[in-house]
Amino acid sequence: MRVDGDTNRQLADEQDETATFADLGLRPELLAALTRLGYEEPTPIQREAVPPMVAGRDLLGQAATGTGKTAAYALPVLQRLPDERPGGDPLALVLVPTRELAIQVSEALHRYGRDLGARVVPVYGGQPIPRQLRALEAGVDVVVATPGRALDLLQRGSLHLGGVATVVLDEADEMLDMGFAEDLEALLAEVPEERQTVLFSATMPRRLDSMARRHLRDPLRIQVAREVPTEGQAPRVRQTAFVVARAAKPAALGRVLDVESPTAAIVFCRTRDEVDDLTETLNGRGYRAEALHGGMSQEQRDRVMGRLRGGTAELLVATDVAARGLDVEQLTHVVNYDVPAAAETYVHRIGRVGRAGREGVAITLVEPRAHRMLKTIERVTGSPIHVERVPTVADLRARRLELTRAALRESLLGDDLERFRAVVETLTDEFDVMEVALAAVKLAHEATNGPDDDEEIPEVTLRPERPQRDGDRGDRGRPSRSRSNGGDTARLFIGAGRSAGVRPGDLVGAIAGETGLRGRDVGAIEIAERFSLVEVPEAAAEEVVTALRASTIKGRKVTVRRERPRP
Ligand code: AMP
C-alpha cells in the first residue's frame, strides 16, 4: 500500500500491519456482523481507508475489485449513521456504474448494517420505478444508485439529497467511461457542500483527477503499492491462474487438483465460512481436506497440522490468519481460491512453496471481475502469472490414462506376475492376447479412477484490458469506434434521438445499467434527429433489446429493435 503526500504517509506509518477490525475503531454492531460473516482481519485497503473515513475525511482511493474496497467504504458509512434516524431521507449516497454493482453493494451494506437496523435501498435502471419510489418513501438511510436512475428520481422529486452527509463514487473511472460525467456533476450539485466525499477507482485518468480536485476537500490519497518486494519472492514457483465463473469454482478446483496431484497443498479462502464450505465440498468429492481458521482452538489446529504432516490429509483449506507462521515441509502447492486482496498477501502465500530448491506451484482461481487485481499482482511481483484454461474432461481422462499406464509399467518392471499366467492362458484359448490385455487395463483403470462421469466446466474468457487512457475524451466525445476486434456485432435501432435530448452517454448508461455489458462493450453510436443506432456484441443483442424495452430513455418508453437491413 502506498500513500501519497506527507500527512498521508505519516498516517500510513501509524497504521499497524496487524490492526484488527476492532483497532480500526468500528462499533460493536459492525464487529459482530464481520465475525458472523467470517471475516478474520481487515484487508490493507480497509486498514488504510476505514479510520480516516470514520473521522470524516474525504478520500481518493485507487483500488480494484477484489481488494475489499466495498467494505472499506461501507463500514465507515454505516459507522457514521446517527443512532436516532427519525427522518426518511437518505444520509448517504453511493453511486456505482451498473445495476449488478448496485445490487451487490446494497447487499453488502445490508449484511454489515443488520444490527444497526440500516435501511439500504438500491435504485437502478431496468427495474420498474414505482417499486423504487415505494422503497424510498418508506424511509432510507443509504441509497445505492446508478447515476442515470438517481438523477431521474431526483428530477421527479422522489429522491431528496438535502440530508446526505456522505457521498461515495465507486468505480468512478467506469462511470466516466460510460458517459455519466454530467449526471454525476448534477447529483453532486444537489448534495450539501459540507458533506464527506469518497471516490474509489481502479484507474486514475486525468479527467477523474480533475473531477476529484473539484469535489473532494483535502482528500487522503490511497493507492495499491507499485514497488516490487524482493523478500519472499520465490523464483522457483510455477504460477498459473484459471479464469472461472464463481459457480464453477469447486468443480474447477477439483479438476485442477486431479491434474496436478499435489503431495500436500494449502487452499486459501477469504472467510471462515468459505473455509468450512469448501472443506465440506472437497471431502464430499473424495479429497482428504482439513479446515484451518481463526475460529478453531489451538488444540484443534494442532490436530489438523498433525494429520497434514502425517499424510492423512492432503489438503489444508485455510484463511491467511490461521495459516500465518505455518511451515509445512512437504507442501508442493498453494492454491488461491480467490485472488488475494493485496499483492503482499499473494507473495506471502506463495512463499510457502518452492523452498529448498524444489519447484513449487501456485494456482489462482480468478473470477472474471477480479482479473484486474491479478494484473496488479503481476506488476507488483514482477513475475508473470500464466493464465491457462481449466483442464477439460478430455485432458483429465488423458491424464488418468497416463497414470494407469505408468502404474502398469511399474508393475511389469517390478512385480511377480507369474501367479496370473494361468488366467491369461485360459483366456487366450478364446481371445487374442491384445484383447485380454485391454480388458485387464480397463479393470485396473476403473478400479483406481471410478467411472468417467465428469461434467464439462464452462470456459470463461477475460475481457481485454482497458487501453491505457490518459483521460480527456470529453463528456460527449465518445469516439464512434467500430468494434473491429470484438467479434460479431449487432446494430440496434432506438426510437429516440437528438430531438429528445439523447446523448451517447444516455445510451451507454442505459445499456450498461440494465444489462451485464460494460460501457466499453458498446460499439459505435450514431445519434440522428429522431432515432439512434448503437452497436452491441451480437451475443448480447437480445438481452439489450429486452432490457431497453422494459426501461426508459430520457424518461420515456422508446422503440428498441434490431436495425432492419437497408434495402
Ligand atoms: P471487493 O473488493 O469489495 O469486491 O471485495 C471482494 C470480496 O472480499 C467480497 O466477496 C467481500 O465479501 C470479501 N471481503 C472483503 N473484506 C474482507 C475481509 N476483511 N476478510 C474477508 N473477506 C473480505
Boltz pocket constraint, residues with backbone or C-beta under 6 A from the ligand:
constraints:
  - pocket:
      binder: B
      contacts: [[A, 38], [A, 39], [A, 40], [A, 41], [A, 42], [A, 43], [A, 46], [A, 64], [A, 65], [A, 66], [A, 67], [A, 68], [A, 69], [A, 70], [A, 71], [A, 270], [A, 271]]
      max_distance: 6.0
